[in-house]
């Protein structure tokens, strides 16, 4: 009976991974129901009572009610299906039967599920970069022609990839490669699938870092460097404490030298890159985007029931470049409150997960690093406005976090 349940779980997850990869390709923008309908069968109806699911649903429903009031044609637009997808994909992430997975395989399964939310989109970028040379085909693969005032562009003959939207996925591809490379012992455990997963993740990560640097995406590079700084400091501090206890002063000096050499190498290896030049050319805390927030909040107060999307926050700029403020500016106070509430709940769930003793450190570190990256991007980019597929993947990730909390007492150990 236990074998049958486990086999069912593997089939369940394998099918889900295929559906997730199809969503990432963007081939189904105008017929997304082809993916949504199969996903519905993965939902455990008991999970629909979860308070987090209820708040998210109220946020999405309130957004689309106001959107319909402002523009009735939205109901015939594929963006309407995106709203349904966000709700469905969160319900699915809560429903994945993690309780039927052993502790030894849990890290691999979680890694595989998160990987598939990045895999297909990065693959489509690679395909576009190496093989596609037409604007129309680029658009069908989820690539968009850049606005004329776009700061850095990646040129592909006549086509131009919009750097901001691509950078969302590039960020997680780069960070994911770093995490699995460092935490490889938690993934492999005599499972060849783990080695294959790490190899593909590293290849995708290196390509993503190259494309991000080519486009001058400093956020990707900063988060990549912070990820490695965290892990290097973790190793060095552990080495330093051990040496201090043993009074091994040579080891203490070595630990300090490792940090200094790492800083020097990181500086000189990246000094000539477009992304590093953008970082060094100015203070990121003086970014113009921060000045858009207050006008965006004023527009939300001015249009409490939505409709502030036409208000300029600066010359030639209507976006406040903050996911929550842009939701409030475009759709009013009610969706804004729901969105703030939902994301505050996710912070609370992350704290709970960190405190759980039977969740492996590798998973906790992945959740922390991914969450920092998510909140950094949401704070400086209008994610819901610019790319609802990525927003759906953000929701899916936090659903996995909540799922881990819900099932942690029932996880079976081999």
N, C-alpha and C positions, 0 to 999 in steps of 0.2 A: 504493500500500500504506500509506504514511504517513497519507494522508487517511482511509482506511478505519479505521485504528487510532484516529485522533483523533475521528472520528465516533462510533465505538464508545464512547470515553471520555465524550463528551458525553451520549450516551443513557444510559450507566451512571450517571453523576452525576445527571442529571435525574431518573431513576427513583428513585435513592437519596434525593434531596431530597424527593420526594413521600412516600416511606415515613417519613422523619424527621418531616415535618410532620404526618402522621397519628398518629404516636406522641405528639406534643405535645398533640394535642387531648384526650387522655384518654378518647376515645370507646370505646376497645378494652380497658379495664382487665380485663374479665371474659372477653374473647376475644382476648387479645393474640397468640395463635398466628397469627391472620390476618395480622399484621405480621411476626412472627418467621420464619415459613416463607419468605416471599419474600426476606427479608434474608439467609437462609442461602445463597442462590444468588449473593450478592455476595462471598462469602468465598473468598479464595485459600488453599487448604489448606496451602501452604508456610508461610504466616504463623503457623500454629498451633504451629510449633516455636519461635517467638519466646519468649525467657525471660520477658518482661514479660507475654505472654499466659498462659503457664503459671502464673506466680505469681498473677495475677488469678483464673484459673480455680480454683486451689487454695483461694484465699480464699473465693470464692463457694460452691464445693462443700462446704468445711468448715462454712461458716455454715449451709447448708441441711441437711446431715447432722445437725448438732446441733439445729437448729430442728425437724426431723422427730422426733428423739428426745424433745424436750420437748413437741411438739405434732404428732402424726401427721396431723392434719387439714390441715396446711399444704400438703400435696401436692395438695389439692383447691381451694386458694385461689388467686386470681389473683396474689397476691404471689410464689407459686412461679414463675410465668411471668416475673415481674420479674427474678428471679435469672438465668434463661435469657437474657432480653433483654440484661442487662448483659454477659454473656460474648459473645453474638452481635454486639452493637453494637461492642464493642472489636475483634473480629476483622474486622468490616466496615471500621472506620476504618483498620486496618492494610493493608487490601486495596485501597483506592481507588488506581487507576493514575495517580498523579501524574506518573510518568515520561513520560507521553504528552502533557503539557501544557507549552506554551512558557513561558519566564520572564515574558513580558509579560502572560500570562493567569493565571499562578499566584496572584498576590495576589487577583485577582477571584474565582477558583474557591474559594480558602481562605476568603475573606470570605463568599461565598455559602453554603458548606457550614456554617460556624459560625452564620451568620444563620438558617438553616433550623432549627437546634436551639433557637432562641429564638422564631422567628416565630409559629408556630401557638399556642404557649401564651400569648403576649402578645395575640394576636388573640382568643383565647378569653376572656381577662380583659376586653378592650375590649368584646366582645360581651356578657359578663355585666354589665359596669358600665352599659352604655347600654340594654340591651334585656331582660335577664332579671330577674324579680322573685319567683321561687319557689325555696325551699330545695332541692327535689328536682332541679330542672333545674340549679341551681348545682352540686350534687354530681356530676351526670353530666358536667359540663364541667370536672371536676377541682378544683372549689372545695369547701371543707369548712366546715361549721359550726364556729364558734370555740368553744373552751372558755370557760366562764363567767369564768375568771380571766385571760383574754387581756388584755394591757395596752392595746393600741390596736386598734380594729376599724374596718373599712370597712363601713358599713351600706348594704345594698341592700334597702329595705323590710324584710321579715322575714328575708331571708337575710344571712349574715355570711361574708365571705371570711376564711379563716385567713391572717393577715398573714405569718407566718414562712415558710411554704411558697411563697407568691407572691413574697416578697422575694428568694428565690433567683434567680428568672428576671428580676425587675425590675432587680436589680443588674447582670446581664449585658446587659440591654437598654439601660440607661443608659450603661454603659461602652462598649458596642459602638458606640452612636451617636456618642460622643465620639471614638473611635478612627478610625472611617471618615470623619468630618467633617474631622479634622485630616490624615489620610493619603489624602485623596481622589485625589491625583495618581497614587497607586499602583494605584487601582482603576479609574479611568475609561479613560485611554489610548485615546481614540477608540472607546470601547465604551459605547453608550447604556444597556446593562444596568447599568453601574456607577452612572450618574446616578440611575436608578430605584431601585437598591438603597440608595444614600445617602439619597435623599428619604424612602423608607419607614422606614429605620433611624432617621432623625432624628425623624420623626413618632411612631414607637413609643417612642423614647427619651424624648421630652418627656412623652408620656402616662405612661410608666413612672415618671418622676421625680415627676410630679404625684401619682400613686397612692401611691408610696412615701412621699412627704412627708405625704400625707393620713393614712396609717397610722402616721406617726411612726417610720418605719424608718431609724434613724440610720446603720446599716451601709451602706445604699445611698448615702446622702448623703455620708458620709465617703469612700467609695471613689470616688464621682463627683468630689468636690473634689480628692482626691489625684491622680486621672487628669489633671485639667486643670492642677493645680499642676505636675505633672511636665512636661507639654508646654510650659507657659508658661515655666518655668525653663529648659527646653532651648533655647527660642527666645531668651530674654533673655541666657542665658550665652553663646550663640553671638554675639549682638550685642555683648555686653560684651567678649569676647575680641578680636573684630574691631576695636572702638573703641580698646581698650587698645594693640593693635599699631600703630594709626594715630595714637595719642595724641589721639583725638577726645574730649575731656572732656565736651562737650555731649551726645554720644551715650551716654557712661557714665552721666551724671546721668539721662538719659531712660530708660535701662534700669532704673535703681534706682526711678525714679518709677512705671514700669509695674508693678513688683512691689508697691509700696506701695498704688497705686490699686486693683490687683486684690484685695489683701487687704481693703481698706476696703469695696469694692463687694460682695465675697463675704459679708462680715460683715453689712452692712446689708440686703442683698437677702434673706437667709435668717434674720435674727434673729427674725422673727415666725412662722416656719414651725414646725409641730409637731415635725418631725424635728430642726431646729436647737435648739429648746427642750430636747429630750431630751439633746442633746449638751452644751449649756451648763449644764443643771441638775445635772449630777454628773460625777464622774470615771469615764470608761469603763473605766479599769483597775481600778476597785473594783466592777465588775459582779459580781453574785451568782453568775453562771454559772461564774466561775473557781473559786469555792469548792466547786463540785460535782465537780471533777475528781478530787481525792484520795479522797473517799468512793466514787467510781466505780471507781477503781483498786483500792481495798480490796475492793469487791464482786467484781471480776474475780479477784482472788487468792483470795477466799473460795469462789468458784465457778469454778475453772479450766476446767471442762468445759462451762460455760454454765449459764444458769438464774438469773443475777443480775438479770433484768429486773424482778422484783418487789421489789427492794431499794430503799428510799428513800435518796437522797443528801442530801435536806433535807426539811423539813416540806412534805408535799404534792407532792414532786418526785421522780420516779424516773429522769429523764433526766440524764445527766452533762453534757449540752450540749457534747460533743466527739465527733466522728464516730468516731474510733479507739477512744476509751475506751468509748463506748457499744457498739461492736461487741464489745469484750472483755468488758464487763459482761454483755451479753445472751447472747453465744455462746462465751465462753471465750478462753483464752490463744492457742490455735492460729490462729483467724481474726484475732485482734489482731496477732500477729506477721506474718502474711501481709499484712495491710492496711498496717502500718507499712513493711514491706519494699517493697511495691509503690509506695507514694507517695514513698519515698526514691529509688527508681529514676526516678520522673518528674522529681524535682529534678535528678538527674544528667543526664537527657535534655535538660532545658531548658538546662542549662549548655553541653552539647554543641552544641545548636542555636544558641545565642548566638555561639559561636565559629566557626560555619560562614560562610565568606566569600561563598558564592554564594546565600545566602538573604537576601532584601531586608529592610532595616531595619524597614519597616512591619510585616512578619510577625513579626519578632523582638519588636518593641514590643507587638504584640497578644498574643503568647504570654506575655511577662513580666507585663503588666498583668492579663490573664485569670487567670494562675497565682496571682498575689498575691491576687486576689479569691477564687479557689477555696479556697486554703489558709486565708484569713481566715474564710470561711464554715464550712469543715470544722472549724476550731478552736473555734468558738463555738456550732455547731448540730449536732444529731444527724441529719445529712443522710441516711445510709443508713436510719435508723429512720423518719424523717419523710416522705421522698420519694425512692423508688428510681428514679423516672423522671428526676429531676434528677441523681441519682448516675450513672445511665446516660449522661447527657449529659456529665458531668464525665469519665467514662471515655472517651467518644467523642472529646472534645477532646484528651486526652492521647494517644489513639491517632493523631490527626492529627499531633501533634508528633513521635511516633516514626516515623510514615510519612514525614514530611519529612526526617528524619535518614537513614532507610533508602534513600531514593531521591535524595538531594541530588547524588550523583555522576553520576546518570543523567538528571538534568533536561536537557531539550533546549532550546537557545537559538535563538531566531529570528534 
